[in-house]
Amino acid sequence: MTEKDSDPLDFAHPDAAEHLWDAFYQRLRLAVRQRVKEIRRPVASESEVALSAMNSFFNRARNGQFPDLQSEDELWRLLKTIAIRKTNDLRKNLRAQKRGGNHAVFNQAELDNNDGRVDAGVEAATTRDVSPALEAELSDLMQVLMERLPDQRHRDVILLKLQGAPIPMIAEHLGTTTRTVQRMIKKIESEWHADLLSS
Amino acid sequence: MSDMDLLERLDEQWSAGSPADLPALLHQVPTDQRHVSQELCAADLEWRWRSDESPADETFPANPRADDYAAMLEGQWQDIQCQKNIMEAEWCARCVWGDAPDVDEFAARLPTLDNWSTELTRQLHSLVPWTIELTSPSLKHPVAFGASGNFVVGRQGRGDPPAPAWVEKSDRVIIANSHFRIISRAQLRIRRTRVREMEMTNVSQTTRHKLGNTTLFAKESTRLSFPCSISVGEVNMTFSLSDPLQTYGTE
């Protein structure tokens, strides 16, 4: 498996994570690639799914949850199972979001579920993780949009608004009126909308 | 001097701790930008309500109304849009820093304007947002959302007139399952009437709605103060201000 002399199933070893990575990450990525592609609107890449699966497995292994693993083959089958279940969860969450739309819609089938695991469509949407790639892209986009604002005052308005500050509080912070703040926000939204449409 | 410069001058004067010299600023407004006069008056009105020690002088009372600016706006005040503009500034200032007036009483001041109360409510929501939280014994976590205007809870039932006859706007909250099977036949119009008050109307023609120890019959309304809760089937909806720590206008 690797060049190092150590038992790959010894998860207590200090190099265990690295060994696991070297041995299985690329294989796992390839194993889930087709399944991730089949999700029409991909919410994660195969790398993210593989990484998440390995993370889940490793944390549980370190806690002693898999004492009966005997071979690398068994380990591989377990990792693959975890990764496949994660892609299935992605597909299920995506379907739940589509049903939820803009209304507060509950999943009745899950409300009736006696296993006790309940997810609400809106809740699933609001707690969906943003992938690192998407987060980076959004951060870049935000930076570009912020740099186009005429001055720091406008940037302060938007930053406070994004942080959820109520308009009266923003007005007080800037030493102006709520009408001025609302006018600034409306102007910025209009310009950003035009920017995004033209790009 | 541009319109924004004049408004900034007014803000600076008020921020320095004393009333702005509104007449002097109005004198500097270019004749082709008369709308700036309205914005200066609207801003001055807000500052007077905001100030801890709202000064009363020979021109203005301590907490002015829109009409107190009529003389300063001269011929513009005859235009109903000008009156609406300054009154909306008064509405916002009184909601946030003043006596939180009732939306219907306020809208009655300009009775010829259609749907003005809806617009006033929208402005109230933008300044003092509220949060609606849904809980249920079957729900793992509460679900919270905000609404920027009035809305209707429920789905149109048999025997009710078709929308939009009974829905002012398309804003609607449906309490149903993933296949839109209705959990409750309740149809309730929720309308915010004050900073901390809402009106609930049973817009169903066929279904009564139990509210605590009372029953809301078809077409009946009741007013509830925040925070408050209503039940729709097995789901509980709790209404409260999004920022309960902020001190807003009080009735």
Contacts between the chains, C-beta under 8 A, distances in Angstrom:
chain1	res1	chain2	res2	distance
A	96	B	178	7.5
A	99	B	178	4.8
A	103	B	172	7.0
A	103	B	173	6.2
A	103	B	174	4.6
A	104	B	134	6.0
A	104	B	143	6.1
A	104	B	145	6.1
A	104	B	173	5.5
A	104	B	174	7.3
A	104	B	175	7.0
A	105	B	174	6.5
A	105	B	176	6.1
A	105	B	177	7.5
A	105	B	178	6.7
A	105	B	180	7.7
A	106	B	136	7.5
A	106	B	139	7.1
A	106	B	175	7.3
A	106	B	176	7.3
A	106	B	177	6.1
A	106	B	178	7.4
A	106	B	183	7.4
A	106	B	235	7.6
A	107	B	177	6.6
A	107	B	178	4.3
A	108	B	176	7.5
A	108	B	177	2.4
A	108	B	178	5.8
A	108	B	179	6.9
A	108	B	181	5.9
A	108	B	183	7.4
A	109	B	177	7.1
A	109	B	178	6.1
A	110	B	178	7.8
A	111	B	136	7.4
A	111	B	138	4.3
A	111	B	139	7.4
A	111	B	177	7.0
A	112	B	138	7.9
A	117	B	140	7.5
A	118	B	138	6.1
A	118	B	139	6.1
A	118	B	140	4.4
A	119	B	140	7.0
A	120	B	139	6.2
A	120	B	140	7.7
A	120	B	141	7.5
A	120	B	143	5.3
A	121	B	178	6.9
A	122	B	143	5.1
A	122	B	145	7.0
A	123	B	140	7.6
A	123	B	141	5.7
A	123	B	143	5.4
A	126	B	143	7.9
A	166	B	127	7.0
A	166	B	128	7.1
A	166	B	129	6.8
A	166	B	242	7.5
A	166	B	243	5.6
A	166	B	246	6.4
A	167	B	126	6.5
A	167	B	127	5.4
A	168	B	96	5.0
A	168	B	97	8.0
A	168	B	127	6.1
A	168	B	128	7.9
A	168	B	246	7.5
A	168	B	248	8.0
A	169	B	246	7.2
A	175	B	11	5.9
A	175	B	12	7.6
A	175	B	15	4.4
A	176	B	7	7.8
A	176	B	8	7.7
A	176	B	11	4.7
A	177	B	11	6.9
A	177	B	42	7.7
A	177	B	43	4.6
A	177	B	46	4.7
A	177	B	47	6.9
A	178	B	46	6.5
A	178	B	92	5.9
A	178	B	96	7.1
A	178	B	127	6.2
A	179	B	39	7.1
A	179	B	42	5.9
A	179	B	43	6.3
A	179	B	46	6.9
A	179	B	89	6.5
A	179	B	92	7.5
A	180	B	7	6.3
A	180	B	11	7.3
A	180	B	43	7.1
A	182	B	126	7.0
